[in-house]
């Protein structure tokens, strides 16, 4: 076990067919850490396609590189 605490954040939409497998994965990950908090955001709308989680500490206080952020969206489904 890792002696760190973890927050797992996820966006959920149309997850019913996969929910059991998703929570099995969350359970496996949770067993690795001392304490785990799960934050789920439910969206029944197609308005948003992604969830961006930002760790609000000194690391995220540095100026971001927009090109690095955008590079995460350069793939085909």
Backbone as XML, in Angstrom:
<?xml version="1.0"?>
<chain id="A" units="angstrom">
  <residue number="1" name="UNK">
    <atom name="N" x="0.843" y="-1.186" z="0.000"/>
    <atom name="CA" x="0.000" y="0.000" z="0.000"/>
    <atom name="C" x="0.884" y="1.243" z="0.000"/>
  </residue>
  <residue number="2" name="UNK">
    <atom name="N" x="0.456" y="2.229" z="-0.749"/>
    <atom name="CA" x="1.149" y="3.510" z="-0.820"/>
    <atom name="C" x="0.638" y="4.384" z="0.317"/>
  </residue>
  <residue number="3" name="UNK">
    <atom name="N" x="1.527" y="5.034" z="1.036"/>
    <atom name="CA" x="1.103" y="5.858" z="2.177"/>
    <atom name="C" x="0.715" y="7.267" z="1.746"/>
  </residue>
  <residue number="4" name="UNK">
    <atom name="N" x="-0.079" y="7.341" z="0.734"/>
    <atom name="CA" x="-0.595" y="8.619" z="0.256"/>
    <atom name="C" x="-2.106" y="8.526" z="0.154"/>
  </residue>
  <residue number="5" name="UNK">
    <atom name="N" x="-2.741" y="9.674" z="0.165"/>
    <atom name="CA" x="-4.179" y="9.750" z="-0.044"/>
    <atom name="C" x="-4.425" y="10.142" z="-1.494"/>
  </residue>
  <residue number="6" name="UNK">
    <atom name="N" x="-5.557" y="9.752" z="-2.024"/>
    <atom name="CA" x="-5.850" y="9.953" z="-3.443"/>
    <atom name="C" x="-7.284" y="10.424" z="-3.627"/>
  </residue>
  <residue number="7" name="UNK">
    <atom name="N" x="-7.480" y="11.342" z="-4.561"/>
    <atom name="CA" x="-8.818" y="11.713" z="-5.018"/>
    <atom name="C" x="-8.965" y="11.186" z="-6.441"/>
  </residue>
  <residue number="8" name="UNK">
    <atom name="N" x="-9.981" y="10.394" z="-6.658"/>
    <atom name="CA" x="-10.315" y="9.917" z="-8.001"/>
    <atom name="C" x="-11.487" y="10.751" z="-8.480"/>
  </residue>
  <residue number="9" name="UNK">
    <atom name="N" x="-11.307" y="11.438" z="-9.607"/>
    <atom name="CA" x="-12.368" y="12.272" z="-10.166"/>
    <atom name="C" x="-12.778" y="11.700" z="-11.518"/>
  </residue>
  <residue number="10" name="UNK">
    <atom name="N" x="-14.070" y="11.661" z="-11.750"/>
    <atom name="CA" x="-14.549" y="11.136" z="-13.015"/>
    <atom name="C" x="-15.824" y="11.804" z="-13.455"/>
  </residue>
  <residue number="11" name="UNK">
    <atom name="N" x="-15.966" y="11.903" z="-14.764"/>
    <atom name="CA" x="-17.200" y="12.410" z="-15.357"/>
    <atom name="C" x="-17.972" y="11.213" z="-15.877"/>
  </residue>
  <residue number="12" name="UNK">
    <atom name="N" x="-19.253" y="11.183" z="-15.604"/>
    <atom name="CA" x="-20.044" y="10.044" z="-16.057"/>
    <atom name="C" x="-21.218" y="10.476" z="-16.918"/>
  </residue>
  <residue number="13" name="UNK">
    <atom name="N" x="-21.316" y="9.800" z="-18.029"/>
    <atom name="CA" x="-22.438" y="9.994" z="-18.948"/>
    <atom name="C" x="-22.558" y="8.705" z="-19.753"/>
  </residue>
  <residue number="14" name="UNK">
    <atom name="N" x="-23.723" y="8.161" z="-19.811"/>
    <atom name="CA" x="-23.982" y="6.918" z="-20.546"/>
    <atom name="C" x="-23.054" y="5.788" z="-20.089"/>
  </residue>
  <residue number="15" name="UNK">
    <atom name="N" x="-22.864" y="5.647" z="-18.788"/>
    <atom name="CA" x="-21.915" y="4.676" z="-18.257"/>
    <atom name="C" x="-22.550" y="3.346" z="-17.862"/>
  </residue>
  <residue number="16" name="UNK">
    <atom name="N" x="-23.858" y="3.255" z="-17.949"/>
    <atom name="CA" x="-24.546" y="2.067" z="-17.456"/>
    <atom name="C" x="-23.945" y="0.749" z="-17.959"/>
  </residue>
  <residue number="17" name="UNK">
    <atom name="N" x="-23.608" y="0.621" z="-19.242"/>
    <atom name="CA" x="-23.052" y="-0.661" z="-19.705"/>
    <atom name="C" x="-21.677" y="-0.983" z="-19.101"/>
  </residue>
  <residue number="18" name="UNK">
    <atom name="N" x="-20.979" y="0.017" z="-18.584"/>
    <atom name="CA" x="-19.598" y="-0.159" z="-18.130"/>
    <atom name="C" x="-19.417" y="0.031" z="-16.632"/>
  </residue>
  <residue number="19" name="UNK">
    <atom name="N" x="-20.482" y="0.381" z="-15.921"/>
    <atom name="CA" x="-20.346" y="0.836" z="-14.537"/>
    <atom name="C" x="-19.712" y="-0.214" z="-13.629"/>
  </residue>
  <residue number="20" name="UNK">
    <atom name="N" x="-20.057" y="-1.483" z="-13.798"/>
    <atom name="CA" x="-19.474" y="-2.519" z="-12.948"/>
    <atom name="C" x="-17.962" y="-2.612" z="-13.137"/>
  </residue>
  <residue number="21" name="UNK">
    <atom name="N" x="-17.514" y="-2.594" z="-14.380"/>
    <atom name="CA" x="-16.078" y="-2.682" z="-14.661"/>
    <atom name="C" x="-15.344" y="-1.428" z="-14.181"/>
  </residue>
  <residue number="22" name="UNK">
    <atom name="N" x="-15.994" y="-0.282" z="-14.333"/>
    <atom name="CA" x="-15.384" y="0.974" z="-13.877"/>
    <atom name="C" x="-15.160" y="0.931" z="-12.368"/>
  </residue>
  <residue number="23" name="UNK">
    <atom name="N" x="-16.171" y="0.491" z="-11.624"/>
    <atom name="CA" x="-16.021" y="0.443" z="-10.174"/>
    <atom name="C" x="-15.082" y="-0.672" z="-9.718"/>
  </residue>
  <residue number="24" name="UNK">
    <atom name="N" x="-14.942" y="-1.729" z="-10.510"/>
    <atom name="CA" x="-13.921" y="-2.736" z="-10.203"/>
    <atom name="C" x="-12.532" y="-2.107" z="-10.309"/>
  </residue>
  <residue number="25" name="UNK">
    <atom name="N" x="-12.314" y="-1.298" z="-11.349"/>
    <atom name="CA" x="-11.030" y="-0.606" z="-11.502"/>
    <atom name="C" x="-10.801" y="0.390" z="-10.370"/>
  </residue>
  <residue number="26" name="UNK">
    <atom name="N" x="-11.839" y="1.136" z="-10.022"/>
    <atom name="CA" x="-11.721" y="2.097" z="-8.917"/>
    <atom name="C" x="-11.388" y="1.356" z="-7.625"/>
  </residue>
  <residue number="27" name="UNK">
    <atom name="N" x="-12.009" y="0.216" z="-7.410"/>
    <atom name="CA" x="-11.739" y="-0.577" z="-6.217"/>
    <atom name="C" x="-10.281" y="-1.040" z="-6.184"/>
  </residue>
  <residue number="28" name="UNK">
    <atom name="N" x="-9.769" y="-1.516" z="-7.302"/>
    <atom name="CA" x="-8.369" y="-1.952" z="-7.361"/>
    <atom name="C" x="-7.420" y="-0.796" z="-7.081"/>
  </residue>
  <residue number="29" name="UNK">
    <atom name="N" x="-7.686" y="0.343" z="-7.680"/>
    <atom name="CA" x="-6.842" y="1.523" z="-7.452"/>
    <atom name="C" x="-6.924" y="1.943" z="-5.994"/>
  </residue>
  <residue number="30" name="UNK">
    <atom name="N" x="-8.121" y="1.929" z="-5.429"/>
    <atom name="CA" x="-8.333" y="2.366" z="-4.044"/>
    <atom name="C" x="-7.539" y="1.534" z="-3.049"/>
  </residue>
  <residue number="31" name="UNK">
    <atom name="N" x="-7.376" y="0.269" z="-3.336"/>
    <atom name="CA" x="-6.635" y="-0.627" z="-2.433"/>
    <atom name="C" x="-5.149" y="-0.278" z="-2.354"/>
  </residue>
  <residue number="32" name="UNK">
    <atom name="N" x="-4.668" y="0.512" z="-3.304"/>
    <atom name="CA" x="-3.253" y="0.878" z="-3.336"/>
    <atom name="C" x="-2.913" y="2.042" z="-2.415"/>
  </residue>
  <residue number="33" name="UNK">
    <atom name="N" x="-3.915" y="2.785" z="-1.964"/>
    <atom name="CA" x="-3.687" y="4.028" z="-1.228"/>
    <atom name="C" x="-4.256" y="3.945" z="0.182"/>
  </residue>
  <residue number="34" name="UNK">
    <atom name="N" x="-3.730" y="4.805" z="1.058"/>
    <atom name="CA" x="-4.185" y="4.840" z="2.451"/>
    <atom name="C" x="-5.623" y="5.315" z="2.564"/>
  </residue>
  <residue number="35" name="UNK">
    <atom name="N" x="-5.954" y="6.344" z="1.823"/>
    <atom name="CA" x="-7.298" y="6.927" z="1.872"/>
    <atom name="C" x="-7.674" y="7.383" z="0.471"/>
  </residue>
  <residue number="36" name="UNK">
    <atom name="N" x="-8.909" y="7.127" z="0.080"/>
    <atom name="CA" x="-9.378" y="7.501" z="-1.256"/>
    <atom name="C" x="-10.720" y="8.209" z="-1.149"/>
  </residue>
  <residue number="37" name="UNK">
    <atom name="N" x="-10.840" y="9.308" z="-1.860"/>
    <atom name="CA" x="-12.106" y="10.011" z="-2.013"/>
    <atom name="C" x="-12.464" y="9.985" z="-3.485"/>
  </residue>
  <residue number="38" name="UNK">
    <atom name="N" x="-13.711" y="9.695" z="-3.764"/>
    <atom name="CA" x="-14.174" y="9.621" z="-5.149"/>
    <atom name="C" x="-15.135" y="10.768" z="-5.407"/>
  </residue>
  <residue number="39" name="UNK">
    <atom name="N" x="-14.867" y="11.524" z="-6.473"/>
    <atom name="CA" x="-15.721" y="12.636" z="-6.886"/>
    <atom name="C" x="-16.230" y="12.315" z="-8.281"/>
  </residue>
  <residue number="40" name="UNK">
    <atom name="N" x="-17.537" y="12.173" z="-8.408"/>
    <atom name="CA" x="-18.139" y="11.887" z="-9.704"/>
    <atom name="C" x="-19.009" y="13.056" z="-10.130"/>
  </residue>
  <residue number="41" name="UNK">
    <atom name="N" x="-18.893" y="13.410" z="-11.386"/>
    <atom name="CA" x="-19.698" y="14.482" z="-11.968"/>
    <atom name="C" x="-20.594" y="13.840" z="-13.014"/>
  </residue>
  <residue number="42" name="UNK">
    <atom name="N" x="-21.892" y="13.917" z="-12.793"/>
    <atom name="CA" x="-22.838" y="13.340" z="-13.735"/>
    <atom name="C" x="-23.269" y="14.399" z="-14.730"/>
  </residue>
  <residue number="43" name="UNK">
    <atom name="N" x="-23.250" y="14.025" z="-15.999"/>
    <atom name="CA" x="-23.679" y="14.949" z="-17.041"/>
    <atom name="C" x="-24.589" y="14.210" z="-18.002"/>
  </residue>
  <residue number="44" name="UNK">
    <atom name="N" x="-25.850" y="14.597" z="-18.030"/>
    <atom name="CA" x="-26.789" y="14.002" z="-18.979"/>
    <atom name="C" x="-26.816" y="14.782" z="-20.295"/>
  </residue>
  <residue number="45" name="UNK">
    <atom name="N" x="-25.882" y="15.695" z="-20.430"/>
    <atom name="CA" x="-25.839" y="16.577" z="-21.589"/>
    <atom name="C" x="-24.638" y="16.244" z="-22.453"/>
  </residue>
  <residue number="46" name="UNK">
    <atom name="N" x="-24.770" y="16.487" z="-23.747"/>
    <atom name="CA" x="-23.640" y="16.342" z="-24.667"/>
    <atom name="C" x="-22.847" y="17.639" z="-24.767"/>
  </residue>
  <residue number="47" name="UNK">
    <atom name="N" x="-23.184" y="18.607" z="-23.928"/>
    <atom name="CA" x="-22.540" y="19.915" z="-23.994"/>
    <atom name="C" x="-21.047" y="19.838" z="-23.691"/>
  </residue>
  <residue number="48" name="UNK">
    <atom name="N" x="-20.658" y="18.968" z="-22.735"/>
    <atom name="CA" x="-19.250" y="18.830" z="-22.362"/>
    <atom name="C" x="-18.775" y="17.432" z="-22.713"/>
  </residue>
  <residue number="49" name="UNK">
    <atom name="N" x="-17.590" y="17.335" z="-23.273"/>
    <atom name="CA" x="-17.045" y="16.042" z="-23.653"/>
    <atom name="C" x="-15.910" y="15.581" z="-22.737"/>
  </residue>
  <residue number="50" name="UNK">
    <atom name="N" x="-15.322" y="16.485" z="-21.972"/>
    <atom name="CA" x="-14.155" y="16.137" z="-21.160"/>
    <atom name="C" x="-14.257" y="16.731" z="-19.771"/>
  </residue>
  <residue number="51" name="UNK">
    <atom name="N" x="-13.533" y="16.121" z="-18.847"/>
    <atom name="CA" x="-13.387" y="16.637" z="-17.494"/>
    <atom name="C" x="-11.902" y="16.891" z="-17.283"/>
  </residue>
  <residue number="52" name="UNK">
    <atom name="N" x="-11.541" y="18.091" z="-16.947"/>
    <atom name="CA" x="-10.154" y="18.439" z="-16.656"/>
    <atom name="C" x="-10.023" y="18.611" z="-15.153"/>
  </residue>
  <residue number="53" name="UNK">
    <atom name="N" x="-9.171" y="17.814" z="-14.555"/>
    <atom name="CA" x="-8.942" y="17.886" z="-13.119"/>
    <atom name="C" x="-7.613" y="18.585" z="-12.902"/>
  </residue>
  <residue number="54" name="UNK">
    <atom name="N" x="-7.632" y="19.615" z="-12.084"/>
    <atom name="CA" x="-6.426" y="20.388" z="-11.812"/>
    <atom name="C" x="-6.103" y="20.273" z="-10.325"/>
  </residue>
  <residue number="55" name="UNK">
    <atom name="N" x="-4.902" y="19.846" z="-10.034"/>
    <atom name="CA" x="-4.422" y="19.784" z="-8.658"/>
    <atom name="C" x="-4.041" y="21.207" z="-8.257"/>
  </residue>
  <residue number="56" name="UNK">
    <atom name="N" x="-4.803" y="21.790" z="-7.370"/>
    <atom name="CA" x="-4.661" y="23.211" z="-7.039"/>
    <atom name="C" x="-3.533" y="23.450" z="-6.040"/>
  </residue>
  <residue number="57" name="UNK">
    <atom name="N" x="-2.301" y="23.252" z="-6.502"/>
    <atom name="CA" x="-1.145" y="23.476" z="-5.639"/>
    <atom name="C" x="-0.088" y="24.277" z="-6.385"/>
  </residue>
  <residue number="58" name="UNK">
    <atom name="N" x="1.117" y="24.293" z="-5.857"/>
    <atom name="CA" x="2.174" y="25.102" z="-6.453"/>
    <atom name="C" x="2.523" y="24.684" z="-7.877"/>
  </residue>
  <residue number="59" name="UNK">
    <atom name="N" x="2.368" y="23.414" z="-8.204"/>
    <atom name="CA" x="2.688" y="22.948" z="-9.557"/>
    <atom name="C" x="1.770" y="23.611" z="-10.580"/>
  </residue>
  <residue number="60" name="UNK">
    <atom name="N" x="0.487" y="23.690" z="-10.273"/>
    <atom name="CA" x="-0.467" y="24.288" z="-11.204"/>
    <atom name="C" x="-0.458" y="25.810" z="-11.158"/>
  </residue>
  <residue number="61" name="UNK">
    <atom name="N" x="0.388" y="26.380" z="-10.324"/>
    <atom name="CA" x="0.516" y="27.834" z="-10.282"/>
    <atom name="C" x="1.462" y="28.340" z="-11.369"/>
  </residue>
  <residue number="62" name="UNK">
    <atom name="N" x="2.243" y="27.415" z="-11.954"/>
    <atom name="CA" x="3.141" y="27.803" z="-13.042"/>
    <atom name="C" x="2.341" y="28.072" z="-14.310"/>
  </residue>
  <residue number="63" name="UNK">
    <atom name="N" x="2.836" y="28.938" z="-15.137"/>
    <atom name="CA" x="2.166" y="29.261" z="-16.398"/>
    <atom name="C" x="2.018" y="27.993" z="-17.236"/>
  </residue>
  <residue number="64" name="UNK">
    <atom name="N" x="0.820" y="27.775" z="-17.755"/>
    <atom name="CA" x="0.573" y="26.573" z="-18.554"/>
    <atom name="C" x="1.080" y="26.761" z="-19.974"/>
  </residue>
  <residue number="65" name="UNK">
    <atom name="N" x="1.339" y="25.644" z="-20.610"/>
    <atom name="CA" x="1.704" y="25.631" z="-22.024"/>
    <atom name="C" x="0.468" y="25.138" z="-22.774"/>
  </residue>
  <residue number="66" name="UNK">
    <atom name="N" x="-0.208" y="26.044" z="-23.423"/>
    <atom name="CA" x="-1.469" y="25.723" z="-24.102"/>
    <atom name="C" x="-1.266" y="24.599" z="-25.107"/>
  </residue>
  <residue number="67" name="UNK">
    <atom name="N" x="-0.151" y="24.599" z="-25.797"/>
    <atom name="CA" x="0.130" y="23.552" z="-26.784"/>
    <atom name="C" x="0.130" y="22.168" z="-26.127"/>
  </residue>
  <residue number="68" name="UNK">
    <atom name="N" x="0.638" y="22.080" z="-24.917"/>
    <atom name="CA" x="0.654" y="20.802" z="-24.201"/>
    <atom name="C" x="-0.760" y="20.345" z="-23.867"/>
  </residue>
  <residue number="69" name="UNK">
    <atom name="N" x="-1.604" y="21.275" z="-23.458"/>
    <atom name="CA" x="-2.994" y="20.925" z="-23.153"/>
    <atom name="C" x="-3.697" y="20.445" z="-24.420"/>
  </residue>
  <residue number="70" name="UNK">
    <atom name="N" x="-3.570" y="21.202" z="-25.482"/>
    <atom name="CA" x="-4.253" y="20.861" z="-26.731"/>
    <atom name="C" x="-3.756" y="19.555" z="-27.338"/>
  </residue>
  <residue number="71" name="UNK">
    <atom name="N" x="-2.507" y="19.191" z="-27.080"/>
    <atom name="CA" x="-1.963" y="17.956" z="-27.656"/>
    <atom name="C" x="-2.686" y="16.718" z="-27.132"/>
  </residue>
  <residue number="72" name="UNK">
    <atom name="N" x="-3.342" y="16.829" z="-25.985"/>
    <atom name="CA" x="-4.085" y="15.702" z="-25.439"/>
    <atom name="C" x="-5.365" y="15.404" z="-26.209"/>
  </residue>
  <residue number="73" name="UNK">
    <atom name="N" x="-5.770" y="16.308" z="-27.067"/>
    <atom name="CA" x="-7.009" y="16.132" z="-27.820"/>
    <atom name="C" x="-6.761" y="15.806" z="-29.285"/>
  </residue>
  <residue number="74" name="UNK">
    <atom name="N" x="-5.539" y="15.454" z="-29.613"/>
    <atom name="CA" x="-5.171" y="15.174" z="-30.997"/>
    <atom name="C" x="-5.155" y="13.664" z="-31.246"/>
  </residue>
  <residue number="75" name="UNK">
    <atom name="N" x="-6.337" y="13.069" z="-31.282"/>
    <atom name="CA" x="-6.451" y="11.653" z="-31.590"/>
    <atom name="C" x="-7.811" y="11.405" z="-32.209"/>
  </residue>
  <residue number="76" name="UNK">
    <atom name="N" x="-7.934" y="10.260" z="-32.834"/>
    <atom name="CA" x="-9.208" y="9.846" z="-33.442"/>
    <atom name="C" x="-9.880" y="8.855" z="-32.521"/>
  </residue>
  <residue number="77" name="UNK">
    <atom name="N" x="-11.190" y="8.993" z="-32.390"/>
    <atom name="CA" x="-11.938" y="8.018" z="-31.555"/>
    <atom name="C" x="-11.973" y="6.722" z="-32.267"/>
  </residue>
</chain>
